[in-house]
Amino acid sequence: MYFRQLLSGRDFAVRDPLARQMVNFCYLIGDRETREAVMVDPAYHVDDLLDLLAEDDMTLSGVLATHFHPDHVGGNMMGCSIEGVAALLERQGTKIHLQAPEAELVRKTTGISMSDMELHAPGDVVSVGAIDIELLHTPGHTPGSQCFLVGGALVAGDTLFLEGCGRTDLPGSDPAAMYRSLHDTLAKVPDSAVLFPGHRYSVDASATMGQTRQTNYVFKPRSEAQWLMMFGQG
């Protein structure tokens, strides 16, 4: 498996102050035999990302989006215009893979058309060469947030960080759904899997799920009621 974790403002978009501030991760996942790869959450400077892919002699075959927020797929944010999937799809004729509940939100945020999207249901698999990527629907941060389980890695977007989880006080967020995503849906992910988050909000850039479950406060509540009290919803 081909796998790269790229930090905005350091590995790409190095001259973009917003990219340095937001510390987003973009991921490249592919098959070293077929030289195909997908990008996860390309934003800020897509030519940099395409150049990095080309340097590795890999060809883009698709895009995976964890959710619709502009720092992950492009769009307007904090008065700034962020380049993202719209520019990437103009350069490369491919599709963006989304959970169905996120489609309209991505369309409004990025301006891409529905024909640019491949819509999925929970548990669908996207194959890149011989590499299978399982799509886990994990609503809470947004209605169609999704994580990607591939090999021994969980690419989690803003669903789960090494410390904390994505905000649940934004439009479209749902604290109860976030609890179920973390405690039920992600329960299938083994402790040995390595968590790769959507932002670098911690010293380490990755950790095993076992370590994360032991140290991250989001796994401390033992019931949905306790969770909602912790988040001021009870």
C-alpha positions, 0 to 999 in steps of 0.5 A: 500500500502507498500511504502519505500523510501531508500537513498543510503549511509544511508539506504543501501550501507552504506560503499560505498563512491560513493553511499554516493556521488550520494545520489540515492533513491531506492523505494520499492512498494507493496501490504501488503496483498499479500506481493508482492513488486517491487523495483524501481532503485536498485543499489549499493548493492542489497543484502542490498535491498533484506535484507530490503525487507525480514525484512518487510516480502515482496517478490520481484515480479519485478523491475521498472527502471526509466532510464538506467544510471548506478547509477539507474540500475548498470554498469560502472560510473566514473571508478567505477563498480556499482552493479545493476539489473544484480546481482539482477536478478541473485538472483531473477528470475524476470523481469525489466519493461522498456519503449521500447525506453530504452531497448537497452540502459539498455542492453548495460549499464547492460549486461542483456538480452532482455529476462530479460525485460518487455517492455512497452508503455506510460500509461501501468500499472504494478500491484503488488497484488491489487496495480496498478502502472501507467507508464508515459513515460517522455523523456528528460533526456533519451529517455525512462525515465519514472515516476511511478504514484501509489496511491498518489505518483509520483516516478519521477527518474531523470525527476523531482526533488524538485529543478530542473530536470534531465540534458538535456545535456547528450547523448540521452537527449532532452531539448524540450522533457523534457519541454513536459514531465514536462509541458504536461505529468506530468500535469495529476498528481494532486497537492496533489500527493507527489513527490518522486525524484531519488536523494536527491538534496534538504533538503526535501526528498519529497514534494507535486506536488503543492509545487513543481510547485510553487517553482521549477524553471522548471515550470517558463517558459510558453512556449517551446521557453522560456524553450529552451532559459533558457537552452541555446538552443534557 
